[in-house]
Amino acid sequence: MPTPERGVGLPHSGGCPPKCRHSFGGEITVSGDKSGDIAQIVCGHVAQPGDDPGCTHNEWVTVLQPTLSLWDEPPSRHTDRIVADATDRMAWLKARARGVTATDVARLSGPKALRALALEKLLGTGFGGNAFTAHGRLREPEIAHWARRVYGMQASSALFHADGRPDHLATPDGWRELGSRLELCEIKTTNSAWKSIPRHYLRQVWWQQYVLGAERTLVVWEQHDDFVPVGAEPECRWVDRDENEIHRLVVLADALLVALKR
């Protein structure tokens, strides 16, 4: 039901005539249907010289043009927001360069990190990978196969943009749908034992959830010793969506975009 805003003039029929131009300071309750919304206005207005003698200030009126809608357009499906795919690496890298990715956001711990990241994105780093990133790329398909077999996660290499924000980007390692609920998968390899998921990876996960509209993420990691997997199976943990963290990351990401345009 559309709801009028407090303190604004209300176009209406019935109740106070148009000649009464007082400032509203009372209560509004709304009910109605598609043909029009009915509002009871208790304005508390004290009659002034010049008011229409027939003005009744506590009255049922028909609000012809409500000023605020409580219904937003539903977000578009994540599959309708694919920008590129990592199978075409050059197109994927070019698309990532135009916005803020989950990899970028993982580093956004605060203003100092933001400035450093802005310089790197503007000037480049020359980093093309190392033995650890090569091992991660080698093991990821095997870990993804485990996540699909055990949790039904569909492997993905697609780059998505957020609903209404083409410069907010993410490439999760996998996802699944349970009815209308979307859940993601993020895969990591590490040479150390984790008691908890490192904070920079959590930022990456929350950003991906925001971009795709997911409720939670299965973080799967495989520990290795000198690039040899330690356990028979990887470890995993669910991470729930955190709106407060997401809001903070969106603010930092937008600040980064502003810095890149200076």
C-alpha positions, 0 to 999 in steps of 0.5 A: 500500500502506498504511504504518504510522507509526513509533512507534505501536501496531499492531493485528495478529494473530500476532507479539507478543501484545496483552500486549506493550505496548512502544514500537516503535523498529525497522523495518517493511516492508510487502507484501500485498493487499486482504485485509490488509497483511503487515508484518515488524516488527523491534522491537529490544525487550528482554524485560521482567519481565511480558512474555508468555513467548511474545512473539516480537519479530521476527515477520511480523504481519498489520496489520488496521487500517493507520494511513496511506494512500498514496492520496489522492482524485483532484482534481476536474476544473477544469470541475466547479469553475466558480463564475461567468462574466465574461459575467455581470459582476455575478455574476462580481464578487460571486464574486471578492469572496468569495476571493483571485483571481489578480489579487490574488495578482499583488500579493502580493509580501510582508507589506507588500503583503498589508496594503495589499491587505487594506485595499483589499479591505475598503474598496474603491478606486473604480478602474473602469479606464482607457485601458490596461485598456479597450485590453486588453479591446478587444484580448483577443478578437483575441489569443485568436483568434490563440492558438486558431489557432496553439496550439489554446487555447480562450478562457475567461471562467469563474471557477474555484476550487481543488480543496477551496478555494472561496476560492482563485479564478482566471479564465484567458484560455484553456486546452487539454487534451492527454490528461490534461495541462491547459495555460492561456493568459494574455493581456496588452497592454503599451506597453513591450518585454518582455525577460522576463515581469514578476514580478507576472504570473508570480505570477498565472500560477502561481496560475492553474496551482494553482487549475486544476491546470495544468502550464504556461501560454502567456503571450501579449502584444501591445505597442502604441505609443499603443494601436496594435499594434507587431507583426504578431503577438503574442509568447508564452512558456511558463511551467512550473508552480513548486511552490515559488512556488505554496506561497509564494503559497498561504501569503500568500493564506491570510494575506490571508483571515485579515486580511480576517476580522479 
